[in-house]
Amino acid sequence: MSARRTTGRPDAARSRTFPPLPPARGRRSFAESWWGNAWVEALEGKQRSADGRLARGRTYARGGNVGEITVTPGRVAARVQGSRRTPYRTSMDIPVLSERDWELLLDAAAGQAGHIAALLDRDVPAELAEDAARAGVRLLPRQGELTPACSCPDWGHPCKHAAAVYYQVARLLDEDPFVLLLLRGRGEQELMDELQRRNAAQAALESASGHDVPSAAGSVPAKDVFAAARTGLPPLPGPPPATDRPGPTALLTGAGAPGTGIDPAALEFLATDAAARAARLLTEALSPASPDAAPAGPLDIDQDVIRLAAAEGPPAVTARLADAAGLGHADLARAVRAWRHGGPEGLRVLNEPWDPEPYELAAARDAVRQAWEGERTPALRATRNRLTATGRAAQLRLGSDRLWYPYRKESGTWWPAGPADRDPAAALATALDPEPS
């Protein structure tokens, strides 16, 4: 890529102009980085082949029809050579982040030293985008947020000229991710100055207190405040010893009173389950990691039915649970396997498709491509939160916990194939494993 030219004072003017990019004929994609690919997916959405204008835009972009590109907060503009002699004036407007969103994004970046190091190396780690998303900040725009404009007579939304400019921006993002941050409202220098200021303030706070103080959330755990402030207080007594197993439960005999509907075997099974849950909750409460762990939420009736079925009680109890859940034998078995691999979230991943941010799917594809370097990379087709390996009986499903759940097609039906993994490449390897789960 040619060296960039910046108009006005660097970053202070918040305007950057890039010379025309050379033709990109023969390239399989417009971007190599996950954020560049996510940018393309934001434009295409689910309608890549539904409108010939996008295809013509890709042709224009590959052919070098896009002239200088000027990037300012909320807008990218360029002249595009079409069929007429005079190039068309084309632009695409994108919403800038609010001041509150920038505060949350900067907190997320400053909270991890690795995020700052990556930005200095002109990289946007997927973890930063994930941290921002958890804070409610969407770094990449969605398709409906893009507003194109062009001097051509085509009323398409976008026309092929605006689409060409948008595709070329993906190539700029590969070279410099700060282009994306400028489009969202902040220049490179002011961002780095603010991150360094926050980092210095955090270091000063830690030095003054003599303790590590987390900065990303803007708050301090009570245990750290107590540890820093106490003077001469006696130590708190230690917790009681944890139990390693529940005690024996009562063995019930008899057939139950006639007409009561009480099944002694089912009652014994429920008592055993309650004792095991109580022992586990006590162990978790006494664990040193417990104060920082998020408490598990309550289960709804359907989740608790599947949890009980996963405990492998008497066959008659399992049959009653299947009836209560309204599930056949195969569907109950799939739900039980999903529960064993992922608990409530594993069950949601089995039953509830949803729409993640485009960057999450692009980052997953990038991770798989890197892991399969030197081998033929499996082609992954995206459908909502699912990536299906084309021609393979393997699929990945993204949970709301940002873990990837492997699935394998068995007898024409997708079955959970193993535990979830933060690394999509590792989860895909599990899904491709021919051994049954």
C-alpha positions in Angstrom: 0.0 0.0 0.0 1.2 3.5 -0.8 2.2 5.8 2.1 -0.7 7.6 3.5 -1.1 11.4 3.3 -2.8 13.2 6.2 -4.4 16.5 5.7 -4.0 19.3 8.3 -2.4 18.6 11.6 -1.9 14.8 12.2 -5.0 13.5 14.1 -5.9 16.9 15.5 -7.8 17.7 12.3 -9.5 14.3 12.4 -9.1 13.9 8.6 -7.0 11.5 6.7 -6.7 11.1 2.9 -5.4 8.0 1.3 -4.1 7.8 -2.3 -5.9 5.5 -4.8 -5.2 1.8 -4.1 -3.9 -0.4 -6.9 -6.2 -2.9 -8.5 -6.8 -6.0 -6.5 -7.6 -8.5 -9.2 -7.1 -12.1 -8.2 -7.6 -11.4 -4.4 -9.9 -13.9 -2.8 -11.1 -11.3 -0.3 -10.8 -7.7 0.4 -9.3 -8.1 3.8 -7.0 -10.3 5.7 -7.6 -9.1 9.3 -10.6 -10.1 11.3 -11.8 -6.5 11.6 -11.4 -5.9 7.8 -13.5 -9.0 7.1 -16.1 -8.0 9.8 -16.3 -4.6 8.0 -17.2 -6.3 4.8 -19.8 -8.5 6.5 -21.4 -5.4 8.0 -22.0 -4.1 4.5 -23.1 -7.4 3.0 -25.2 -8.5 5.9 -27.4 -11.5 4.7 -27.9 -10.1 1.2 -24.5 -10.6 -0.5 -26.0 -12.1 -3.6 -29.5 -10.6 -3.5 -28.5 -7.4 -5.2 -26.2 -7.1 -8.2 -25.0 -3.7 -7.1 -22.8 -5.2 -4.4 -21.2 -7.5 -7.1 -20.6 -4.5 -9.3 -19.2 -2.6 -6.4 -16.7 -5.4 -5.8 -15.7 -5.3 -9.4 -15.2 -1.6 -9.3 -13.1 -1.8 -6.2 -11.0 -4.7 -7.5 -10.4 -2.8 -10.8 -9.0 0.3 -9.3 -12.0 2.6 -10.1 -11.9 4.2 -6.6 -9.9 7.4 -6.3 -8.5 9.1 -3.2 -10.4 8.1 0.0 -10.9 10.7 2.7 -11.8 9.5 6.1 -13.4 11.8 8.8 -15.4 11.0 11.9 -18.6 9.5 10.7 -17.9 9.6 7.0 -15.8 8.0 4.2 -15.8 9.8 0.9 -14.2 9.3 -2.6 -14.6 9.8 -6.3 -15.5 6.6 -8.2 -15.0 6.2 -11.9 -18.1 4.7 -13.5 -19.3 4.4 -17.1 -19.2 8.2 -17.6 -16.1 10.3 -18.1 -16.6 12.3 -14.9 -16.1 10.3 -11.7 -19.0 10.3 -9.3 -18.8 11.9 -5.8 -19.6 9.1 -3.4 -19.7 8.9 0.4 -20.9 6.6 3.2 -22.0 7.9 6.6 -21.5 5.9 9.8 -22.7 6.8 13.3 -19.9 8.0 15.6 -19.8 6.7 19.2 -21.2 8.8 21.9 -19.0 10.3 24.7 -20.3 7.6 27.1 -19.5 4.9 24.6 -16.0 6.3 24.2 -15.5 6.3 27.9 -16.6 2.6 28.1 -14.3 1.7 25.2 -11.3 3.5 26.6 -11.9 1.9 30.0 -11.9 -1.5 28.3 -8.7 -0.7 26.4 -6.9 0.8 29.4 -7.9 -2.1 31.7 -5.7 -4.6 29.9 -2.0 -3.9 29.2 -2.2 -6.2 26.2 -4.9 -4.1 24.6 -2.6 -1.0 24.7 0.4 -2.9 23.4 -1.7 -4.3 20.5 -3.0 -0.9 19.6 0.5 0.5 19.6 1.3 -2.4 17.2 -1.6 -1.3 14.9 -3.7 -4.2 15.9 -7.2 -4.5 17.3 -7.4 -7.6 19.4 -10.7 -9.5 19.2 -10.7 -9.5 23.0 -10.9 -5.7 23.0 -14.0 -5.8 20.8 -15.4 -8.5 23.1 -14.8 -6.4 26.2 -16.4 -3.4 24.5 -19.4 -5.5 23.4 -19.9 -6.7 27.0 -19.9 -3.0 28.1 -22.6 -2.3 25.5 -20.3 -0.6 22.9 -20.5 -1.9 19.3 -17.2 -1.1 17.5 -18.2 -2.1 14.0 -21.4 -0.7 12.5 -24.3 -2.8 11.4 -25.7 -2.8 7.8 -28.7 -0.7 8.8 -26.5 2.0 10.3 -24.7 2.8 6.9 -26.1 5.8 4.9 -24.7 6.0 1.4 -24.8 9.0 -0.9 -23.7 9.3 -4.6 -24.0 11.8 -7.4 -25.0 9.0 -9.8 -28.6 8.6 -10.9 -28.9 5.1 -9.3 -31.2 5.1 -6.3 -29.8 1.8 -4.9 -29.0 1.6 -1.2 -26.1 1.4 -1.7 -25.4 2.0 -5.4 -22.4 0.2 -6.9 -20.2 3.3 -6.5 -20.8 3.6 -2.7 -20.3 -0.2 -2.3 -17.0 0.1 -4.1 -15.8 2.7 -1.6 -16.9 0.7 1.3 -15.1 -2.4 0.0 -11.9 -0.4 -0.4 -12.1 0.7 3.2 -11.7 -2.9 4.2 -8.2 -2.8 2.6 -7.3 0.4 4.5 -8.4 -1.3 7.7 -6.0 -4.1 7.1 -3.1 -1.6 7.0 -4.3 0.6 9.8 -7.2 -0.2 12.2 -7.1 3.3 13.5 -9.1 4.2 10.4 -12.1 2.4 12.0 -11.6 4.3 15.3 -11.4 7.6 13.3 -14.7 6.7 11.6 -16.2 6.1 15.0 -15.1 9.6 16.1 -11.6 9.7 17.5 -8.2 10.3 15.9 -5.2 8.1 16.6 -3.1 10.6 18.6 -5.9 11.8 20.9 -6.8 8.1 21.6 -3.2 7.2 22.4 -2.8 10.3 24.6 -5.9 9.4 26.5 -4.9 5.8 27.0 -1.4 6.9 28.2 -3.1 9.4 30.6 -5.3 6.7 32.1 -2.5 4.2 32.3 -0.3 6.8 34.2 -3.2 7.6 36.5 -3.7 4.0 37.3 0.0 3.4 38.0 0.0 6.4 40.3 -3.0 5.1 42.2 -1.4 1.6 42.6 1.9 3.2 43.8 0.1 5.3 46.3 -2.0 2.5 47.8 0.7 -0.2 47.5 -1.9 -2.6 46.0 -3.0 -3.5 42.6 -6.3 -1.7 41.9 -8.4 -2.8 38.9 -9.2 0.1 36.6 -11.4 -1.3 33.9 -14.6 -1.2 35.9 -13.8 2.1 37.7 -14.4 0.4 41.1 -12.4 -1.4 43.8 -13.4 -4.7 45.5 -14.3 -4.3 49.1 -11.8 -6.9 50.2 -9.0 -4.7 48.7 -10.2 -1.6 50.5 -10.3 -3.5 53.8 -6.9 -5.0 53.3 -5.4 -1.5 52.5 -7.1 0.3 55.4 -7.0 -2.0 58.3 -4.5 -1.2 61.1 -3.9 -3.7 63.9 -7.2 -5.5 63.5 -7.1 -9.2 64.4 -7.4 -11.6 61.5 -10.7 -13.1 60.7 -11.3 -16.7 61.7 -10.8 -19.2 58.9 -13.7 -20.9 57.2 -14.9 -24.3 58.2 -13.5 -27.3 56.3 -15.2 -28.0 53.0 -17.1 -31.3 52.6 -15.9 -33.6 49.8 -19.1 -35.5 49.3 -22.8 -35.5 50.5 -23.9 -37.7 53.3 -26.0 -40.8 52.7 -29.6 -40.3 51.9 -32.5 -42.2 53.3 -33.5 -45.4 51.5 -37.3 -45.4 51.0 -39.2 -48.7 50.7 -42.8 -49.5 49.9 -45.0 -48.6 47.0 -46.4 -45.4 48.4 -49.8 -44.8 49.7 -52.6 -45.6 47.2 -54.0 -42.6 45.4 -51.2 -40.2 46.6 -49.2 -40.3 43.4 -46.0 -40.6 45.5 -43.3 -42.7 43.9 -40.7 -43.8 46.6 -38.0 -44.3 43.9 -38.6 -40.8 42.5 -38.6 -39.3 46.0 -35.3 -41.1 46.8 -33.8 -39.8 43.6 -34.8 -36.2 44.3 -33.4 -36.4 47.9 -30.1 -37.7 46.6 -30.0 -34.9 44.0 -30.7 -32.3 46.7 -28.0 -33.5 48.9 -25.4 -33.5 46.1 -26.4 -29.9 45.1 -26.2 -28.8 48.7 -22.7 -30.2 49.0 -21.6 -28.6 45.8 -23.0 -25.2 46.8 -21.2 -25.4 50.2 -17.9 -26.3 48.5 -18.2 -23.4 46.1 -19.1 -21.0 48.9 -15.9 -22.0 50.9 -13.7 -21.9 47.8 -11.1 -19.1 47.8 -12.2 -18.2 44.2 -15.8 -17.9 45.3 -15.9 -14.2 46.2 -14.9 -13.2 42.6 -17.1 -15.7 40.8 -20.4 -14.7 39.4 -23.3 -16.6 41.2 -25.2 -18.9 39.0 -28.7 -17.8 38.2 -31.8 -19.8 39.1 -32.9 -22.5 36.6 -36.3 -22.4 35.0 -38.5 -25.5 35.0 -37.4 -26.8 31.6 -33.7 -26.4 32.5 -34.2 -28.2 35.8 -36.0 -31.1 34.1 -33.1 -31.6 31.7 -30.6 -31.3 34.6 -32.4 -34.0 36.5 -32.6 -36.2 33.4 -28.8 -35.8 33.0 -28.4 -37.2 36.5 -29.4 -40.7 35.2 -32.1 -41.6 37.7 -34.2 -44.7 37.5 -35.7 -45.4 34.0 -39.2 -44.7 35.2 -38.1 -41.3 36.6 -36.4 -40.5 33.3 -39.5 -41.4 31.4 -41.6 -39.0 33.6 -39.1 -36.3 33.0 -39.3 -36.7 29.3 -43.1 -36.5 29.4 -42.8 -33.3 31.6 -40.5 -31.7 29.1 -42.6 -32.8 26.1 -39.6 -34.4 24.4 -39.1 -37.7 22.6 -36.3 -40.0 23.4 -33.8 -38.6 20.8 -34.6 -34.9 21.7 -34.2 -35.6 25.4 -30.9 -37.3 24.7 -29.6 -34.3 22.7 -30.7 -31.9 25.5 -29.0 -34.1 28.1 -25.8 -34.1 26.1 -26.0 -30.3 25.7 -26.5 -29.9 29.4 -23.5 -32.1 30.3 -21.2 -30.2 27.9 -22.4 -26.7 28.9 -25.1 -26.5 31.5 -27.8 -23.9 31.0 -25.8 -22.1 28.3 -25.2 -25.4 26.5 -28.9 -25.9 26.5 -29.6 -22.4 25.1 -27.0 -22.9 22.4 -28.9 -26.1 21.4 -32.3 -24.5 21.1 -31.9 -20.7 20.6 -30.1 -19.2 17.6 -29.2 -15.5 17.8 -27.3 -12.8 15.9 -23.8 -12.0 17.2 -21.7 -9.1 16.1 -20.1 -9.5 12.6 -16.6 -9.2 14.1 -17.1 -12.3 16.2 -17.7 -14.5 13.2 -14.9 -12.9 11.3 -12.4 -13.4 14.2 -13.4 -17.0 14.4 -12.8 -17.6 10.7 -9.4 -15.9 11.1 -8.5 -18.1 14.1 -9.4 -21.3 12.1 -7.4 -20.2 9.1 -4.3 -19.6 11.2 -4.7 -22.9 13.0 -5.0 -24.8 9.7 -2.0 -23.1 8.2 -0.3 -25.4 5.7 -3.4 -27.5 5.4 -6.7 -27.1 3.5 -8.7 -24.8 5.7 -12.4 -25.9 6.2 -14.8 -23.4 4.6 -17.2 -22.0 7.2 -20.7 -20.9 6.2 -22.3 -18.4 8.7 -25.9 -18.7 9.7 -26.7 -16.4 12.7 -24.5 -17.6 15.5 -23.5 -20.8 13.7 -20.5 -21.6 11.5 -21.0 -24.8 9.5 -18.0 -26.5 7.8 -19.0 -26.9 4.1 -18.9 -30.5 3.1 -18.2 -31.7 6.6 -20.5 -33.0 9.3 -19.2 -30.3 11.7 -20.5 -27.0 13.1 -19.6 -24.4 15.6 -22.2 -22.5 17.7 -21.3 -19.3 19.6 -22.9 -19.0 23.0 -23.7 -15.8 24.8 -20.7 -16.6 27.1 -18.5 -16.1 24.0 -17.5 -19.8 24.0 -17.7 -21.9 20.9 -19.7 -25.1 21.2 -18.8 -28.0 18.8 -21.6 -29.9 17.0 -21.5 -32.9 14.8 -24.2 -34.1 12.4 -25.4 -37.6 13.3 -28.1 -39.3 11.3 -29.1 -36.0 9.8 -29.4 -34.1 13.1 -26.9 -31.8 14.8 -25.7 -33.2 18.2 -23.4 -31.5 20.8 -20.0 -33.0 20.2 -18.0 -31.9 23.2 -17.3 -29.1 25.8 -17.1 -25.5 24.6 -13.8 -23.8 24.0 -12.8 -20.1 23.8 -10.7 -21.0 20.8 -12.9 -21.7 17.7 -10.2 -23.7 16.1 -10.0 -26.1 19.0 -13.8 -26.4 19.1 -13.8 -27.2 15.4 -11.2 -29.9 15.8 -13.5 -31.5 18.4 -16.4 -31.3 16.0 -14.4 -32.9 13.2 -13.2 -35.7 15.5 -14.9 -38.9 14.1 -15.1 -40.4 17.6 -18.6 -40.0 19.1 -19.0 -37.7 22.1 
